[in-house]
């Protein structure tokens, strides 16, 4: 019997910390990965669906080369995975995939999510989906930060980023997205965890992740406890400097080297304004209440209502 643990994010909820630990300690993990999918982080699975986001990402990744037919790549991924999993000796170790790209690329595309389940069910007998949910105020601010400092190189102000109430409500709709994954994979196969140190063993996210994928070897848990956090976020002042740099077309290396420095860290506002926190909580409340009464009912700290 083959089992798969599928960790799908969400973004800005510690996925990078988890994945860095997994990749740094891959040889010690009691899991198998599928090379045809791109290994533990399964980066190729974003191309297993045919929608606008997936195609745009695929085209961008082949920017300087001849673009193969998208459908041929998609078909090839699943055929290679079928051959690989079938040929892998059964040593009773489960398979593991950890990638936040699922949340973005599958989004609310129920056909794509159902299609992913159908394809994975042809390879694995049991599939458990893990989903970490960060309180939306922190999620929105962290996502905005990523869009300014990352490859998107956004020039949008934070005020404009949150001003569209309908768009903000959709962004914060954890409940609607969770329902789609539950409908496809079965609600009993979802493990949904609210992001908060008080919900983790010893307050450690990576330790929590390992216990939820039934990897409780003492040596591995000790490594997880010692694993450092992955990111130091720029201050709000630094983000605004970067946003101005994006508007001027300055290179990312320049922005990171000079604008995200120890000196600029001491200047201006450190934290995001709390002006829009209430709006974020308002658009999140109904969905959070539903999740708290269901998947999250046994956690000491739930999502804010």
N, C-alpha and C positions, 0 to 999 in steps of 0.2 A: 504494500500500500504506500503510495507516494503522497506526501503532504507538503503544502506550500503556505508559508507565511508571507502575506502581501502587505507591506507597510506603505500607505499612500499619502503620508503627510499629516496635516496640511502644511502649506508653506509657512515659514516664519514661526514654526512650532518646535524647533530643535532638531529638524531633520538632518541638517548639516553636521551637527554634533554627533548624532547617531551614526551617520554614514562614515564620517571620518574615523570613528572608533572601529566600525566594522571593517573598513578597508585596511586600517593599520594593524588589525589583529586577525586578518582573514584566515591565516593558517591555523589559528587556535580555535576557530569557531566550529560548533557542532552542526554546521549547515552546509548544504551544497548550493551552488549557483548555476545558472544557465548561461553559458558563454554566448549562445545565439541571441539572447536578450541584451547582452552587454554586461554580463556579470552581476554582482550583487545589486548595483544601482539600476540595472535594466534600462539604460538610456535609450535603447533601440525600440522599446515597447511604445514609445510615443508615436512611432511610425506604424503601429499596428492598427490604427484607426484612420478612416478617411474623412477628416473634417478640416475646416479652414486653418485652425491653429497648427494642426499636425503637418499639413502640407506646407505652410509658411515656414515652419521650423526646419522642415526637411530641405526645402529649397535654399534656405539660408546656409545650411550646413554644407551644401554642395556649390557654394557661390562661385568658386573658381574652377569647377570641373563640370563636365557634361552631366546633366541631371538624368539619372536612370528613371525609367517609368516607376512612378510611386507604387502602383499596384503590384509590380514585380518585386519590389523591395519588401512590401508587406507580406506577400505570399511566401517569399524566401525566408523571412524571419520565422514564421510559424513552421514551415517545413523543416528548417534546420533545428528548431527547438524540439520538434517531434522526434527527429532522429537522435538528437543528443540525449534527451530524457529517456527514451526507450533503450538506448545503449548503455546507460549509466547503471552499474551494479547496485543492487538494493542493499545498502549498508545501514538501513533504518534511520539515516539522518534526513531530516526534512530539508526542503529547499527554502531559500529566503530571497525576497526582493524588497528593496527599500528605495523608494523614489518619490519625491514630491511632485514630479512632472505629471503624475496621474491626476492630481487635483485640478491642475490648469488645463491639461489637454483634453480630459474627459468632461470636466466641468459639469454641466447639467444635460449632457448628451446621453439620454437613457439608452438609445440604440447602441451607442458605442460601448457603454458600460455593460450592457447585456451581451454584446458581442465579445467583449473581453472575457467575461465569465464563461461563455460557451467555449471559447478557444482554450482557456486555461483548464476548464473541466475535462477537455480531451487529453490533457497531459497529467493532471493531478487528481487523485481521488478525494482529497480534502483540501479546502482552501479557507484560511483564516485571514480576515482583513483587519489591519490595525490602523486606527485613525486618531491622531492627537489633535485636540481642538484648543487653540489659545484664545483667551478672552479677547473679544473683538477690538477693544480700544488699543491694546498692545499690538494686535495683528495688523490693524490698519496703519498705524504709525510705522511699524517695521516694514510693511510692504511698500509704503511710500518711500521710505529711506532706501530700500533696495532698488526701486525704480529710478531714483535720482543718481545713485552711485554705481548702479550696475550697467549692463549692456543696453538697457532701454534708454538711458541718459535723458530722463524726463526733464522738461523745463517747466512743468506745471507746478504752481505753488500748492502748498498743503491746503490752503483755504479752498482753492478750486478743485483739488483732488477729492474733497469730502462734501462739496456743495450740492452735488446731484443726489438728492435723497433716494430716488428710486435705484440709481446705480449703486449707492452705498448700501442700501438694504439688500440688494442682490449679492454684493460682495460679502456681506456679513451673514448670509443665509446658510449657516452650517446645517440646519435641520433639513432643508430641502435636498441638499447634496447627500447627506447621510441616508436619507430615505431611498434615494436612487440606488446607492450601493447595497442597501439592505434588500431592496426588491430583487436585485440581480443575484446577489451572493447568499441571501438569507440572513435575517436579522440575528439569528443565533451564531452566525459565523463572523459577526462584527465585534471587535473589541475597541470601544470608543473611550478615550481617556482625556479628561480636561487637564490642560497644562497648568500645573502648580506644584511646587516642591513638596507641599504637604500631602500630595497624592502619591508620592514616590517613596520607595524604600530608601531610607537614609537621605531623603531629599534629592536623590540623584536620578536624572532622566535616563541615562544609559542603563543603569541598573534596573530601572523600571521596565525599559524596553526588553531587556534580556529575560526578565522574569515572565513577561507576557508572551514571549515566544518559547517559553519552557527551556531556557538555557541558563540553568542555575548552578553551573560548576563554580565552586568557591574561588578557584584561581581566576576564572574569567570575570566574576563579579568584582574581585579585588582590582583587576585591571580597569574595569569600568569605573570604579569609585575614584581611581586616581586620574582618570582621563580629563584633560583640561577642557574648559569651554572653548568653542571655536571662534566666536566673533566678539569684537569690541566695536560697538556701534558708534558712528560719528555723532557729534552733538547737533542740535537743531541749527545752530549758527553755521557749523561746517557744512551741513546739507544745503543751506541757502547759498553758501559760497560755491559749492559744486554745481548747484542749479544755474547760477550765473555763468559759471565756466562752461556748462553745457550749452547755454544760449550763445556763447561766444565761439563755440566749436573747439574748445581746448581739448587736448588729448586726455584720455583717462589716466595714463601714467603720470602726466603732469599734475592732474587734479589730485590724485592720491598722494603724490610725493610732497606737494607744497600746500595744498589746501587742507588735507587731513593730516595735520602735523601736531606735535605737542604744543607748539605755540598757539595755533588757532584754536586748539581745544580749550584754551584758557580764556578765549574771547567770546563775548556775546552769550546768548541764551544756550544753556546746556540741554534742557528738556523741551519737548514739544509743548505748545500751548494746550491748555485743557479746555479751550473754548468750545471745541466740537465733541468733547467726550460724551456729553449728555445725548447729543444727536446719535452718535454711534450706539450707545446703550439702548436708546429708544427703538431704533430699527432692528436691534438684535433680540429684544426682550421676548417676543412671542415664541420665536424659534428656540431660544435658550430654555425657556420654561418647559417646552415639550421635551427637549433632550434631557433636561434635569430630572423630569418625571419618569423617563424611560431608561436609556442607556447609562445615564450618569447618576442614577438614584443612590448607589451605594458608595459614592465617593465623598470624603469629608468636605472637600471644596469643589463646588460645582461652577458652572458658567454663571456670570452675573445676570440677574434679572432686574 
